[in-house]
Amino acid sequence: MYSEEHLYSIALRECNLIGDINFHKLVRTFGNAKNAWENVPKEYKKLDGFGKKMVSDIGNPEHLKFAEKELKFCENHNVEINLRHLQQLPKLLHECDDAPAILYQKGHFDHSKQKVSIVGTRNMTSYGKQFIHDFFEETKSCQYISVSGLALGVDKEVHEQSIRHQIPTAAVLAHGFHILYPAKNRKLSEKILEEGGALFTEFNSSRKPDRENFIQRNRVVAGISPSTIVVETAFGGGSISTATFANMYNREVFALPGKITDKQSQGCNHLIFQNKAAAISTIKDLIDNLSLDKPRTTIEELFPRSEVAIQLTDGQELIFKIITENPQISLDDIIEKTDLSSHKILPVILELELLGKVKSFSGRQFLAI
């Protein structure tokens, strides 16, 4: 399950002064973590910006011993080890300069599905809760993965509503997999995995939920998705850092505005005021901006087999066949193909729309559904 490269990557990342960016420089220069581990102490002068002090801890046998224990821990707890330099991180996260060198994972994560990060205050109000409920209700037929931080308040509500609406969800933790913080969310974390979701952390099993870890965690939440939604946050709330990271990564940020007198809306209002987030006006507009595509409704769903089958007339069959074979065909092209006038074609198209077989677009274009 794990390779020699996993062992040396964990050991190298454990060295003093070797953070994610320096780790990436080392493996890029030496080809892999093992080569870096064995050669950097002798050849550090070849590296731009690396002094003797910076590399002095590389090769420390204690770190290799720790890495061996970590591999055993991961094996015993069904933890995957994703290495950035082996292209194993989620695609968008991999593109971030400061992406984690190592990302530990439990559960399933569909890399092909769109992701939406949703964050907010631990002190959620009924206003924020209602928004989250409405958002998931409106997107329950969309294909995406919600991402949050498994904290109390907004994060917890996001994961719970995802599960309730059968939308996969991923939680990013601020500590190793040896504990779960906050403990109140342990059952929720188990439910996320049971329902086909995932837990991520860049922290190994020696790392506790220290204060600074939460800021680090927030950059992963922001980096993993093309869009971040800030539901509610006060001035200086942790979600502000998530929005800042998303801005830094050139990702979209949306914020739920509120009354200027409401403490938990002041952070969102400030993000909007500073043009660091787009204001959410309606959930429909937000869904359109997120480009969340709903799966096509099948004819069987529109007209269950238990109902009387609808037979198309000859005229309807003709027009429907042409539209099916020519996606987003224009009215002029239909006229050309059928040699019929527009006043004869348009009523038939309207009938097909009412039957749920055709959708019209601006510019008099049509698509079979």
C-alpha positions as CSV (number, residue, x, y, z in Angstrom):
1,M,0.0,0.0,0.0
2,Y,2.8,2.4,0.8
3,S,6.1,2.9,-0.9
4,E,9.6,3.9,0.1
5,E,8.7,7.3,-1.3
6,H,6.0,7.7,1.3
7,L,8.5,6.8,4.1
8,Y,11.1,9.4,3.0
9,S,8.4,12.0,2.3
10,I,7.1,11.8,5.8
11,A,10.7,11.9,7.2
12,L,11.7,14.9,5.1
13,R,8.5,16.9,5.9
14,E,9.2,16.3,9.6
15,C,12.6,18.1,9.4
16,N,12.9,21.5,11.0
17,L,12.7,24.4,8.5
18,I,11.4,22.2,5.7
19,G,7.8,23.4,5.1
20,D,5.6,22.6,2.1
21,I,7.3,25.1,-0.3
22,N,10.8,24.0,0.6
23,F,9.8,20.4,0.4
24,H,8.5,20.9,-3.1
25,K,11.8,22.7,-4.1
26,L,13.8,19.8,-2.8
27,V,11.9,17.0,-4.6
28,R,11.7,19.0,-7.8
29,T,15.5,19.4,-7.7
30,F,16.5,15.9,-6.6
31,G,13.7,14.0,-8.3
32,N,12.2,12.4,-5.3
33,A,12.1,12.5,-1.5
34,K,14.6,9.7,-1.0
35,N,17.2,11.4,-3.2
36,A,16.7,14.6,-1.4
37,W,17.0,12.9,2.0
38,E,20.3,11.3,1.0
39,N,21.9,14.1,-1.0
40,V,20.8,17.5,0.3
41,P,23.2,17.5,3.3
42,K,26.2,17.2,0.9
43,E,24.9,19.2,-2.0
44,Y,22.8,22.0,-0.4
45,K,25.1,24.7,-1.9
46,K,23.6,23.9,-5.3
47,L,20.2,25.0,-4.0
48,D,19.2,28.6,-4.2
49,G,18.1,30.0,-0.8
50,F,19.2,26.9,1.2
51,G,21.9,27.4,3.9
52,K,23.6,25.0,6.1
53,K,21.2,25.7,9.0
54,M,18.1,25.0,6.9
55,V,19.3,21.6,5.8
56,S,21.0,20.5,9.1
57,D,18.0,18.4,10.2
58,I,17.8,16.4,7.0
59,G,19.0,12.9,7.4
60,N,18.2,12.8,11.1
61,P,17.5,9.0,11.8
62,E,14.8,10.0,14.4
63,H,12.6,11.3,11.6
64,L,12.9,8.0,9.7
65,K,11.9,6.1,12.8
66,F,8.9,8.5,13.2
67,A,8.0,7.9,9.5
68,E,8.0,4.2,10.0
69,K,5.6,4.5,12.9
70,E,3.4,6.9,10.9
71,L,3.1,4.4,8.0
72,K,2.0,1.7,10.5
73,F,-0.5,4.1,12.0
74,C,-1.9,4.9,8.5
75,E,-2.1,1.2,7.6
76,N,-3.9,0.3,10.8
77,H,-6.4,3.1,10.4
78,N,-7.0,2.9,6.6
79,V,-5.4,6.2,5.8
80,E,-4.3,7.0,2.3
81,I,-1.2,9.1,1.9
82,N,-1.3,11.5,-1.1
83,L,2.0,13.1,-2.2
84,R,1.9,16.4,-4.1
85,H,5.0,15.6,-6.1
86,L,3.4,12.4,-7.3
87,Q,0.4,14.4,-8.6
88,Q,-1.9,12.7,-6.0
89,L,-3.6,15.9,-4.6
90,P,-7.0,17.2,-5.8
91,K,-6.2,19.0,-9.1
92,L,-7.0,22.6,-8.0
93,L,-5.2,22.2,-4.7
94,H,-2.1,20.9,-6.4
95,E,-1.9,24.2,-8.4
96,C,-1.5,26.2,-5.2
97,D,2.1,27.2,-4.5
98,D,1.8,26.4,-0.8
99,A,-0.2,23.2,-1.2
100,P,0.5,20.5,1.3
101,A,3.4,18.2,0.5
102,I,1.5,15.4,2.1
103,L,-2.3,15.1,2.4
104,Y,-3.7,12.3,4.5
105,Q,-7.1,10.9,3.5
106,K,-9.9,8.7,4.8
107,G,-12.8,7.7,2.7
108,H,-13.7,8.4,-0.9
109,F,-13.2,11.6,-2.9
110,D,-14.3,11.8,-6.6
111,H,-11.7,14.0,-8.2
112,S,-13.9,14.5,-11.3
113,K,-16.8,16.1,-9.5
114,Q,-17.0,19.9,-9.0
115,K,-16.3,21.1,-5.4
116,V,-17.9,24.0,-3.5
117,S,-16.3,25.1,-0.2
118,I,-18.8,26.5,2.3
119,V,-17.5,28.1,5.5
120,G,-18.7,30.3,8.3
121,T,-18.8,31.1,12.0
122,R,-19.2,28.6,14.9
123,N,-21.9,31.0,16.2
124,M,-24.3,30.5,13.4
125,T,-27.7,32.3,13.6
126,S,-31.1,31.1,12.3
127,Y,-30.5,33.3,9.2
128,G,-27.3,31.4,8.3
129,K,-28.9,28.0,9.1
130,Q,-31.9,28.8,6.8
131,F,-29.6,29.8,4.0
132,I,-27.7,26.6,4.2
133,H,-30.9,24.6,4.3
134,D,-32.3,26.4,1.3
135,F,-29.0,26.1,-0.7
136,F,-28.8,22.3,-0.3
137,E,-32.5,22.0,-1.0
138,E,-32.1,23.8,-4.3
139,T,-28.9,21.9,-5.3
140,K,-30.0,18.4,-4.2
141,S,-30.1,17.2,-7.8
142,C,-26.7,18.8,-8.8
143,Q,-23.5,16.8,-9.1
144,Y,-20.9,18.3,-6.7
145,I,-19.0,17.8,-3.5
146,S,-19.3,20.2,-0.5
147,V,-16.2,21.0,1.4
148,S,-15.9,22.5,4.9
149,G,-13.9,22.2,8.1
150,L,-15.9,20.0,10.5
151,A,-16.1,22.8,13.1
152,L,-19.2,23.6,15.1
153,G,-21.8,26.0,13.6
154,V,-21.8,26.6,9.9
155,D,-19.3,23.7,9.0
156,K,-21.3,21.2,11.0
157,E,-24.6,22.3,9.3
158,V,-23.0,22.1,5.8
159,H,-21.8,18.5,6.4
160,E,-25.2,17.5,7.9
161,Q,-27.3,19.1,5.2
162,S,-25.0,17.4,2.5
163,I,-25.7,14.0,4.1
164,R,-29.4,14.7,4.4
165,H,-29.6,15.6,0.7
166,Q,-27.3,12.8,-0.4
167,I,-24.6,15.1,-1.6
168,P,-21.0,13.9,-1.0
169,T,-19.1,16.0,1.5
170,A,-15.4,16.4,2.5
171,A,-14.1,17.7,5.8
172,V,-10.7,19.2,6.2
173,L,-9.2,18.7,9.7
174,A,-6.7,20.8,11.7
175,H,-5.0,17.8,13.4
176,G,-3.9,14.2,12.8
177,F,-6.2,11.3,12.5
178,H,-5.4,10.0,16.0
179,I,-8.0,12.4,17.5
180,L,-11.2,14.2,16.4
181,Y,-11.8,17.8,17.3
182,P,-14.3,18.9,18.3
183,A,-15.2,15.7,20.0
184,K,-18.9,16.5,19.5
185,N,-18.5,15.9,15.8
186,R,-17.0,12.4,16.0
187,K,-20.3,10.8,15.1
188,L,-20.7,13.2,12.2
189,S,-17.2,12.4,10.9
190,E,-18.1,8.7,10.9
191,K,-21.3,9.5,9.1
192,I,-19.4,11.4,6.4
193,L,-17.4,8.3,5.7
194,E,-20.4,6.0,5.9
195,E,-22.2,8.1,3.3
196,G,-19.3,8.0,0.8
197,G,-17.5,11.2,1.8
198,A,-13.9,12.0,2.8
199,L,-11.8,13.4,5.6
200,F,-8.6,15.2,4.8
201,T,-5.7,16.5,6.9
202,E,-2.1,17.6,6.2
203,F,-1.2,16.8,9.8
204,N,0.4,13.5,10.9
205,S,-0.7,11.6,14.0
206,S,1.6,13.6,16.3
207,R,-0.2,16.9,15.6
208,K,-2.8,18.2,17.9
209,P,-5.4,20.8,17.0
210,D,-3.1,23.8,17.8
211,R,-4.4,27.3,17.1
212,E,-2.1,27.9,14.1
213,N,-3.2,24.7,12.5
214,F,-6.7,26.1,11.8
215,I,-5.3,28.9,9.5
216,Q,-3.3,26.2,7.7
217,R,-6.4,24.1,7.4
218,N,-8.3,27.0,5.9
219,R,-6.0,27.3,2.9
220,V,-6.7,23.7,2.0
221,V,-10.5,24.4,2.2
222,A,-10.0,27.4,-0.1
223,G,-7.6,25.7,-2.4
224,I,-9.5,22.5,-3.1
225,S,-12.5,24.3,-4.8
226,P,-13.0,26.8,-7.6
227,S,-15.5,28.7,-5.3
228,T,-15.9,29.5,-1.6
229,I,-19.1,30.6,0.0
230,V,-18.9,32.5,3.3
231,V,-22.2,32.1,5.1
232,E,-21.8,34.1,8.3
233,T,-18.7,35.5,10.0
234,A,-17.8,38.3,12.4
235,F,-14.9,40.7,11.9
236,G,-11.7,38.8,12.1
237,G,-13.4,35.4,12.1
238,G,-11.5,32.3,10.8
239,S,-13.6,32.3,7.6
240,I,-12.0,35.6,6.6
241,S,-8.7,33.8,6.3
242,T,-10.4,31.2,4.1
243,A,-11.8,33.9,1.8
244,T,-8.3,35.6,1.8
245,F,-6.7,32.4,0.6
246,A,-9.3,31.9,-2.0
247,N,-8.7,35.4,-3.3
248,M,-4.9,34.7,-3.3
249,Y,-5.5,31.5,-5.4
250,N,-7.8,33.5,-7.8
251,R,-10.8,31.6,-6.9
252,E,-14.4,32.9,-6.7
253,V,-15.7,34.0,-3.3
254,F,-19.4,34.6,-2.4
255,A,-20.6,36.1,0.8
256,L,-24.1,36.2,2.4
257,P,-24.9,39.8,3.2
258,G,-26.8,40.7,6.4
259,K,-27.8,43.7,8.5
260,I,-24.9,46.0,9.5
261,T,-26.0,45.6,13.1
262,D,-25.8,41.8,13.1
263,K,-22.4,40.8,14.4
264,Q,-22.2,37.5,12.5
265,S,-22.9,39.4,9.2
266,Q,-20.2,42.1,9.7
267,G,-17.4,40.0,8.3
268,C,-19.4,39.1,5.2
269,N,-20.5,42.7,4.6
270,H,-16.9,43.8,4.9
271,L,-15.7,41.2,2.3
272,I,-18.3,42.5,-0.1
273,F,-17.5,46.2,0.7
274,Q,-13.8,45.5,-0.1
275,N,-14.7,43.7,-3.3
276,K,-13.2,40.5,-1.9
277,A,-16.5,38.6,-2.3
278,A,-19.5,38.9,-4.5
279,A,-22.8,39.5,-2.6
280,I,-25.3,36.6,-2.7
281,S,-28.6,38.1,-3.9
282,T,-30.6,34.9,-4.6
283,I,-29.8,31.2,-4.3
284,K,-30.8,30.8,-8.0
285,D,-28.2,33.4,-9.1
286,L,-25.6,31.8,-6.8
287,I,-26.2,28.4,-8.3
288,D,-25.9,29.9,-11.8
289,N,-22.7,31.6,-10.9
290,L,-21.3,28.4,-9.4
291,S,-22.2,26.6,-12.7
292,L,-23.7,23.7,-10.9
293,D,-25.2,21.6,-13.6
294,K,-28.2,19.6,-12.8
295,P,-28.2,16.1,-14.4
296,R,-30.5,15.7,-17.4
297,T,-34.0,14.7,-16.5
298,T,-34.8,11.4,-18.4
299,I,-38.1,10.8,-20.2
300,E,-38.7,8.0,-17.7
301,E,-38.5,10.4,-14.8
302,L,-40.8,12.9,-16.5
303,F,-43.2,10.1,-17.6
304,P,-42.9,7.0,-15.3
305,R,-43.7,3.8,-17.0
306,S,-46.8,3.3,-14.8
307,E,-48.4,6.3,-16.6
308,V,-49.9,6.1,-20.0
309,A,-47.1,6.4,-22.6
310,I,-47.3,9.6,-24.6
311,Q,-47.3,9.1,-28.4
312,L,-46.0,11.9,-30.4
313,T,-47.8,13.0,-33.6
314,D,-46.0,12.7,-36.9
315,G,-45.2,16.4,-36.9
316,Q,-43.9,16.3,-33.3
317,E,-41.8,13.2,-34.2
318,L,-40.2,15.0,-37.2
319,I,-39.3,18.2,-35.3
320,F,-38.1,16.2,-32.2
321,K,-35.8,14.0,-34.3
322,I,-34.2,17.0,-36.0
323,I,-33.6,18.8,-32.6
324,T,-32.2,15.5,-31.1
325,E,-29.8,15.1,-34.0
326,N,-28.7,18.7,-34.0
327,P,-28.2,20.1,-30.4
328,Q,-29.0,23.7,-30.0
329,I,-30.3,24.0,-33.5
330,S,-31.7,27.4,-34.6
331,L,-35.3,28.0,-35.8
332,D,-33.9,29.0,-39.3
333,D,-32.0,25.7,-39.6
334,I,-35.2,23.7,-38.7
335,I,-37.1,25.7,-41.3
336,E,-34.4,24.8,-43.9
337,K,-34.4,21.1,-42.9
338,T,-38.2,20.7,-42.9
339,D,-39.2,23.2,-45.6
340,L,-42.0,24.3,-43.2
341,S,-42.8,27.9,-42.2
342,S,-42.0,29.2,-38.7
343,H,-45.7,29.6,-37.8
344,K,-46.2,25.8,-38.3
345,I,-42.9,24.8,-36.5
346,L,-43.2,27.0,-33.4
347,P,-46.5,25.6,-32.1
348,V,-45.0,22.1,-32.4
349,I,-41.9,23.1,-30.5
350,L,-44.1,24.6,-27.8
351,E,-46.0,21.3,-27.5
352,L,-42.6,19.4,-27.2
353,E,-41.6,21.9,-24.5
354,L,-44.8,21.2,-22.5
355,L,-44.1,17.5,-22.8
356,G,-40.6,18.0,-21.3
357,K,-38.9,16.8,-24.4
358,V,-37.3,20.1,-25.7
359,K,-35.7,23.1,-24.0
360,S,-35.5,26.5,-25.7
361,F,-32.6,29.0,-25.4
362,S,-32.1,32.7,-26.3
363,G,-31.7,33.3,-30.0
364,R,-34.4,30.8,-30.9
365,Q,-32.2,27.8,-30.3
366,F,-33.5,24.4,-29.1
367,L,-32.2,21.3,-27.4
368,A,-33.7,17.9,-26.8
369,I,-33.7,16.8,-23.1
